[in-house]
Amino acid sequence: MLDRVLISPGELAEIIKTKAVVVIDTRDAANYAEAHLPGAVNIHEIFTYLAMSTPQGVIALRETFTEAFGKAGLSGEEIVVVYEQSMTTGFGQSCRGYVLLRFLGYPRDKIKVLHGGFNAWRAAGQPSTTEVPTPKPVKFPLAIQGHDILVDLKEMREAVADPHIVKLDVRDVDEWIGESSSPYGKDFCPRKGRIPGSVWLEWYRMMKPAPTGQMFKSPAEILAECATVGIRRDTPVVVFCFKGARASTTFVALEEAGIKNVRLYLGSWNEWSRDLSLPIEEGQPY
């Protein structure tokens, strides 16, 4: 089996011929209905779900996606391949699917992200369909080994107090400078600004243009980008954005580049900004 998370259309087409594969489409219902990969199950909630990292929020997250992935036919034996339209049209939602599956303890070597998404699949001349599959529901193999890739609010507060941990904000520039609170609207959250002590590396910098859309840079290029904010292969990093989608894309990029200690704050700015007791940095960063 391929060691990398990212898988090309050609590699996926070959694997489907010989192995049990479940393909998950994270796009909205309209795009899915227009055309999708043969056999793909649509779980748009991978993108839309707003997670909170309180104990109750973690339980709800676990229950929601254990059920969704079980209904999609994931028993732990299958390779699961997650995709979106392209690597940037969905704010990295396919990578968020990868992170959620890792969190729930699905075997790491069986989780893949289709590099380039549906656009790359079509550009490679691979088939698509409008037929909707009816997978047989199974019991999802919930485990605990993946839980340590996420940090909760308590752990994020501890990380803020620890200067040895890089707090990596990958939001868009208008959010970083405090002009907008979220991609959902400037005033979606009660406060605008930054988590104290964080550094900024916009998630787009993990990508570069390709004929089918933005694609991940090479590991060497990603390491060069990370070095601009003090991240090396052995640097402990907590990455976040607004709700964890763009951060998930960065998480995948950093892992693919060989950075060893990467964790993700899924609650991100949506959670942090709503707790008015938590400190934030406002105004133009210096």
GIPE-V347765 format. One line per field, one symbol per residue. psi: psi as a letter, one per 20 degrees, with the letter a starting at -180 (. if undefined). Layout:
BEGIN
psi->???
END
This chain:
BEGIN
psi->qphqgpprgggghghhhiqopppppjrrhghghgqrqpipponhihghpoqqjrghhhgggggghggghghikoiihqpppqragaiihkkkhhhhgggggghijqphijpqpooibhghgghjjqqrripprmqpqropmpriiihjiqqagghhghhhioiippoopjrrhhghjjhqiriiqhkgqiqqbqppjqrpnphhiirqqrhjapqqrqgghghgghhikjpahjppppqrcgjjghhhghggggghijphmprpnhhbhhgghiniiqqrprapq.
END
